[in-house]
Amino acid sequence: MAASTAWLATWQASPQPVWGSGFLFPTNIPPALHDKTVRQLARISLGGQRLRIVLSNAYGHHPLVIGKATVAQPKKDGEVVTGSLRTVTFGGREATSIPPGASVISDPVAFSVSARAQVAVSVYLPNETAISTFHWDGRQTGWIVPGDQSSALALTKAVGAIQSTTARPLLTGIQVETEQAPRAIAIIGDSITDGATASLDKDRRWPDFLAARLAPHGVAVVNAGISGARLLSDGMGVNALARLDRDVLAQPGVRSVIVMLGINDISWPGTAFARDAQRPTADALTAGYRQLVEQAHARGVRVIGATLTPFEGALPGTPLANYYQPDKDVLRRQVNEWIRHSGVFDAVIDFDAALRDPTQPTRIAERYDSGDHLHPGDEGNRAMAEVVDLDSLLPGFVASNNSPKTSQER
């Protein structure tokens, strides 16, 4: 790699430990894979002439053997464009083994890709492999097929059935080589950031809309949202401080992080998720935010706090119908006031003000509501991205960039 170039995180799916069969939600993947190929699609934020992929065995208990991996330009239904397939190597070899608790970064692959393009990543697992690490809510259809089909232009049923999944096993990152100073914004959050109710296969999470705004300015966006994530406690993923270094600070090129966490800390206790857990105090939550900011600042990363959005009436008709309670909302509003006025964050994004119904501010406005009264729909996600002051993310950089605006900015 030339001295004038650098690597930049352009896409991410934060790894989670796979939970047991007794948990409230299914995993959407088999417990183990043997002689199978997993093909996934990922929409990157910025492009480049070369890329590399990151595969994870973060929560595995045994070495994970990769038989082969490829990247390609996708078409539809798991097909890829003829001539676009490239074999991915690791230390010059097609196969590699990932130790328990570790991840691997591939060798650079000559693969020209533009900003906001999709990449198809295929990984072949030759051995019996317990799936212990995944990203549960990918909001993107992927495929698990028999045999080594990593180089197949179209996935075939000739050797068995095709299984589709919206979970993401193994693949946790894509990086591109850039000749510009690498600049990325990471977003650490929960299901609202992960895009729980965004349209499937449409890339309409609020970080996707923000990535479209920032791409013309040469700034990448990496989504470190995990559905069910909490600031202080483990849940469907480990707590924010436990994953901050891996999911944010270690991502190449990250200059700022947006923090949108806390609603699950407030609302999980007493629900089917955590019946016997105690709700944290406002002091405990603000101490967690302070520690996150301190750790990010120690690495030279700017921190933008985001207020917690309204959730009255959340998740009706589900086992989590008691997710909202009036006293929980009192705590949410108390935390929001602290986020707005404490001065701990370098900047603040007021998503609460952006999404709430002006006539009933404890609820999401109907036009932004997905229908579950907790998560924004596509238009709510768009509104969240549009309310972000780009210059607050990297002061002086975006405002001085005269690149053409995207349709979201016009």
QUIWOCOR-V242066 format. One record per backbone hydrogen bond with DSSP energy under -1.0 kcal/mol. CO is the residue of the C=O (numbers start at 1). NH is the residue of the N-H. E is the energy in kcal/mol with one decimal. If there is no record, write none. Layout:
CO&NH&E  CO&NH&E
//
This chain:
2&5&-1.7  6&178&-3.1  8&176&-2.4  10&45&-1.7  11&174&-1.8  16&134&-2.2  20&23&-1.6  31&131&-2.5  33&129&-2.8  35&147&-3.0  36&125&-3.3  37&145&-2.7  38&123&-2.5  39&143&-2.5  40&121&-2.8  42&119&-2.4  48&113&-2.7  49&111&-1.5  50&177&-2.2  51&109&-2.8  52&175&-2.8  53&106&-2.6  54&172&-2.6  54&173&-1.3  55&104&-2.6  57&60&-1.5  57&101&-2.4  64&98&-2.9  66&96&-2.1  68&124&-3.2  69&88&-3.1  70&122&-2.2  71&86&-2.6  72&120&-3.0  73&81&-3.2  76&79&-2.3  79&75&-2.9  81&84&-2.1  86&71&-2.3  89&107&-3.2  90&93&-1.2  93&90&-3.2  96&66&-3.2  98&64&-2.4  99&102&-1.9  102&57&-3.1  104&55&-2.2  109&51&-1.9  109&111&-1.1  113&48&-1.7  114&117&-1.5  117&44&-2.3  119&42&-2.1  120&72&-1.7  121&40&-2.8  122&70&-2.3  123&38&-2.9  124&67&-2.7  125&35&-1.0  125&36&-1.7  129&33&-2.6  132&18&-2.3  134&16&-2.7  135&168&-3.1  139&201&-2.1  142&165&-2.0  143&39&-2.8  144&163&-2.5  145&37&-3.0  147&149&-1.2  149&152&-1.4  153&80&-2.5  157&160&-1.9  163&144&-3.1  165&142&-2.9  166&138&-2.2  168&135&-1.8  169&171&-2.6  170&56&-2.4  172&13&-1.9  173&54&-2.6  174&10&-2.5  174&11&-1.4  175&52&-2.1  176&8&-2.3  178&6&-2.3  183&220&-2.6  184&255&-2.7  184&256&-1.3  185&222&-2.5  186&258&-2.7  187&224&-2.6  188&260&-2.4  189&226&-1.8  190&194&-2.7  191&195&-1.4  191&196&-2.4  195&198&-1.7  199&202&-1.5  205&209&-1.8  206&210&-2.2  207&211&-2.4  208&212&-1.9  209&213&-1.4  210&214&-2.1  211&215&-2.2  214&217&-1.6  214&219&-1.6  215&218&-2.1  220&185&-2.7  222&187&-1.9  226&229&-2.4  230&240&-1.3  237&235&-2.7  239&243&-1.2  240&244&-1.2  243&247&-3.0  244&248&-1.9  244&249&-1.9  245&250&-2.8  248&251&-1.3  251&254&-1.8  252&9&-2.9  253&184&-2.1  255&302&-2.5  256&186&-2.5  257&304&-2.9  258&188&-2.4  259&306&-2.0  262&266&-2.0  263&267&-2.1  264&268&-2.5  268&271&-2.6  274&270&-2.7  274&277&-1.0  281&285&-2.1  282&286&-2.7  283&287&-2.0  284&288&-1.8  285&289&-2.3  286&290&-2.5  287&291&-2.2  288&292&-2.2  289&293&-2.6  290&294&-2.6  291&295&-2.4  292&296&-2.2  293&297&-3.0  294&298&-2.0  296&299&-1.2  296&301&-2.5  297&300&-1.9  302&257&-2.6  303&346&-2.4  304&259&-2.8  305&349&-2.8  311&314&-1.7  315&318&-1.1  318&321&-1.5  320&323&-2.1  325&329&-1.8  326&330&-1.6  327&331&-1.5  328&332&-2.2  329&333&-2.6  330&334&-1.9  331&335&-2.7  332&336&-2.5  333&337&-2.0  334&338&-1.7  335&339&-2.6  336&340&-2.5  337&341&-2.0  338&342&-2.5  347&305&-2.3  349&307&-2.1  349&351&-1.4  350&354&-1.5  351&355&-2.1  352&356&-2.0  355&365&-3.2  357&360&-1.0  360&363&-2.4  362&312&-2.5  363&357&-2.7  365&368&-1.7  365&369&-1.0  368&377&-2.4  372&315&-2.5  375&370&-2.1  377&381&-2.6  378&382&-2.3  379&383&-2.3  380&384&-2.1  381&385&-2.1  382&386&-2.2  383&387&-1.4  389&392&-1.5  390&393&-1.2  390&394&-1.1  394&397&-2.2  394&398&-1.0  398&401&-1.4  406&409&-1.1  406&410&-1.3
//
